[in-house]
């Protein structure tokens, strides 16, 4: 296929996706804002807080975030916060442990989904809240707790003085029977294996800086043609299923960029995972799946299935790529994902009347 035709298809796909996303935002605003089911947001009652801030210095807006935090804490009469920077080698794991050793009353993560996930992993099962200053491409957790991802100042105010609530996290354990490699990491929004992970790993970083989350659409178009993979999937006590799939997603919550409600009814604190099995074989299947998701069609279609479970295990004969909240997590032949209910305390905007 000529290069010009490929470029035209990608441009048209991005335009259509943008239009559908605008429509999705309108519909979501008309319907509801996701609310807590396990715990309502409550106000913080501390006269003075010890603040630790973990910033990704490579992200645009990190300098502004630091300035706003220093100004706000000084006006509140608090001590100067501890500022720690992430690096290419460590997106925030060691820095989060340092913040806990510092005795922080709140730990603020300023960066993309990778920084947020690394900091959250250290804060799970503690009473130390996570504050968010979304500076990345997807900003998935921020979207799902109703932060305005384009307003750094309001996010600083929420992280320092906002309400807080407990949310679920999830843990993904991986094993590669070919290499012997294993892994165990928490995630906050969506993990996956198969095509989804391949797209995340193959998205052009320069394009992400230019067009933001729409860069994933370009990578998705390139990976749309491919063979389905044989898997076995077991959820809780249900019988094992043998399937041929393109991707399997494990959703802790469901709101994606553009206002797309990927898994209707999924909540971030309901104590269960929403598992999505995607298995189209042709362009028609992809179009049908996208139509169902974008237009929230309630009827079932054979190329996408939704399940709810607390634990799920997927096995493959050969290693397949995996991802955690958009970050590549390496190939695996066995993936086990378990929900961890109400395990993370986060700062959120005040509830609307």
N, C-alpha and C positions, 0 to 999 in steps of 0.2 A: 504494500500500500504506500503511495507517495507520501513524503514527509508533510507536504502541505495539507493533505487530506487528514492525516493524523492530528495535526495542529488544529485544524478547523473543528474536528470532532471534539477535541479536548476543550476548546473555547466554548463551543455550544453547550457542552455538558456543564461547564462551570457556570455559564449564564443561567441555564435551566435550574441548576442546583441552587443558585443564589435566589432566583424567583421563588422556588419552593420553600427555601429557608425563610424568606420574608413572610410568605403566607403562613408558615409554621409558627413564627413568632406572634403574629396577629391572633391565630387560633389559640395558642397557649395562653396569651394574655386574656383572651375572652373567657377561657374555661376556668382556670384556677392557677394558684401558685402552690407548689408542693409544700405541704405542711408536715410538721412532726406528728408521728402517731405514737411513738413510745415516750416522748418527753417534750413538753412545750419549752420554747426558749425562755430562759430566765435571766434577770439582770444580775450583773456582777456587783457584789457589795464589798469592795475593797477601796479604802481611802488612798492607798498607795501601792503601786505594783512594781516589782522588779522585772524588767523587760529584757529579753534576749531576742535578737533579730538575726535571722540567717538569710543572707541576700546572695542571689546569683549576679555577680557584677557584670556579666556579659549581656544581661537583659536590658533593653531600653526601659527607662523609668526607674531603675534601681537607685540612681542618685537622687531623684525627686522623692522617692519613698523614704530614703534616709533623712533627707531634709525635713520632711513633714513629721516623721517620727520624733526627731530631735526637738522640733519646735513644739509639738503637742505634749511631750513628756515634760519639757521645761515649763510650759505654761501650767501644767498640772502640779508642778512642784515635786516631781519624781526624780530619782537618781538617773544619771545618764545611762541609757541602755547599753548592753553588751552587743557589739556588732561583729558578726562572723561571716566570712565569705566562702561560698562553695568554690569548687575547682573542677576541672575536667576529670580528675581522678576520683573525686568524691562529691556527689551532688548534694550532700547534707547529712549523711549518717553520723560521721564523727562530730560534726558541728552541733548536731542535736544533742548528742551525749554530753558535749561540753556545756551546752546551755542548761541541761539538767543539773550537772555538777555545780554550775554557777548559782543554782537555787532560784531559777526564774519562776515568776508567778504566771507568766504567759510567754510562749515562744512564737514569734512571728516568722512565717516563711514567705519570702519575696522572690518569686521566680516562676518557672513553669510547673507543669504537672510532675516532672521528675523531682524537683526540689521539694514540692509539697509532699509527695509520697515518701521521700527519704526522711523528712522531719517527722511526719506522722507515724512512721514505723517505730521511732524511738519514743513517741509520746503515748502510744497505745497502752491501755491499762494503767494510766496515771491520772491524777486529778489536775494535771497541767494542761490548760487549753491551748489549742493551735489557732493562731490568727493568720489570715491569708491576705497577701497582697499579690493578686494575679498579674504576672508580667509575661506569661508565655503565649503560645499559639492557641492551644486548646482551652486551657483554664477550666477543666471539666468539673472539678470539685466546686470551684467558685460559682460556676453557673448553677449547680445543683443546690447550693445553699443561698441562692438569690442575691449574690453580690453583683454590683455593677462593675463589670470587668474593665470599663473604660474610665473609671474615676478613682485614681490612686488616693486622692485625699479622703474620700468617703470610706475607702477600704482601710486606711490607716485609723480613722476614727472608730470603725467597727472593731478592728483588731485590738485596739487599746481600751475602748470604753463600751463596746457593744454587749449584746446578750450572748448567751452561750447555751449549747445543747449537746447531747450525746448522739453520735451517729454510729452505724455499723462500719466495720472494715471487713476485709476478706483476706485470706491467706492462700497463696498458690505455692504448692510444692511440686517440683519438677524432677524428673530423672531421665537421663539419656542412657539407654542400655548399650548403645554402641561405644560411647566414650567413657561411661561411668560417671559423668558429671551429674551433680545434684544441686538443687537450689531451693530456698524457702524464703519468700518475701511477701509482705503485706501489700495490698493495693486498696484504693479508695473508690474508684469509679468502674472501670471496665478492663478486664484482662481478656486474652483470647489466644487461640492457636489457629494456624493455617493461614489463609489468604490475608486476614486482618493483620496478623503480625508481619507478614511479608510486606504489606503496604506501609506499615509504620516504619519498618527498617529501610525502605527504599524511597521514602519521601525526600525530595531535594531540599536541603537546608537553606540554600540561598532563595529558593522559591518560597519557602515558609516565611522568610524575612520580608519578602516582597508582597505576597498576597495572603499571608496568614494561614488559617486552617483550610482554605480552599486548595492549598498545595496537596492535601491528602487526596483530593478528587483526581488530580493529575496522575498520582501514583496508582490510585484505584483503577483508573481506566487502563493503565498498562498491565495490571495484574488480573483484569477481568477474564481474560481467556486463559484457561488452564484446566487441568484434570482434577476431578474430585478425589479425595483421599479416603481410604477405608479406615474406620475407627470403631472402637467399642466404647460405649458410654453408659455409666451406671450412676444413678441418682438416688440417694438415701437407700431405702430398702426395695426400690423398684427393680424389676428384672433388667439384666444387661441388654442393651440394644446394639445391634450391628448396623452401622450406617455408612453411606458414602457422602462426604461433605466437602464444602470449600472452606468453611471456617466454623468454629464454635466460640461463642462469646459468653463471658461470665460477668453479669452486670450487677453491681451493688446499687446503682441508681441509673437513670436513663436519659437525662437531658443532655443533648449533644449541641455543638455549635450550630447557630442558625435557628435555634428554638425547636429543633427536631426532637420529638418525644419518642425515643427509640423503642422503649418498652413501656407502653401505657400501663399505668397502675403500679409501676415499680417505685418504691420509696427507699430512702437512704437509711431508714431506721426501723424497718419492718421485720428484721431478724431472718430474712431469707435471701437467697440469690435468685436472680432471674437468668436462666440459661437460654441462649438463642442459638439454634442449630440452622445454619444456612447451607443450602445444597442445590443451587441452580446449575443446570447443565448447558444453558444457552443464553443468548441475549434476551430472549423472550422471558426467561425465568428471572433474570436480573431486573428487567423492567417491571415485571409483576411484583417482585419483592420491594422495589423502591416505591412503587405506587402504594402498596399496602402501608409502608412505614410513613411516607410523607402525608398521605391522606387519612391515616388512622382508620383504615378499613377493618371492620370487626370480623369479617369472615376469614376462614382459614384458607391458606394456599399451600400446595405441596412443597414449595421450595424454601419455606421458613417455618420453624416450629419454636414455640415458647414453652418453657417449663419453669416451675418454681421448686426449689430444693434448698437444703442446708449444706449438703456435701455432694460433690460430683467428681467422678474420676473418668478421664478419657485416656485410652491407650491406642497407640498406633504401631504398626510393624516397623516403620522407618521414622527417623526423627523429623519432626515438623517444627517450624518456627513458632515462638510464643512471644507475648508482649504483656506488659503490666502498665496500665494507664498511659499507653502510648510509647513506652520505652521498650526496645527489644530486650528479651530475656533469654535468648538462646534457644537452640533446638532441643526437643524432648520427645521421648517415646511414651512417657506417662505423665499426666498432669492431674493433680488432685487439688480442688479448690473448696474451701470451707468458709462459711460466713462466721464472723466474730461479732456478735450483737453488742451494740451500745459500748463499744470498746474505745472510742475516741471522743474527747471533748473539744468542740470547735466554737469559735466566736462567730456569731451570725448577726445580721441586721435585726433591729427591733421588729417584732411582728406587727403587721398592719391590721388595722381594725376591720 
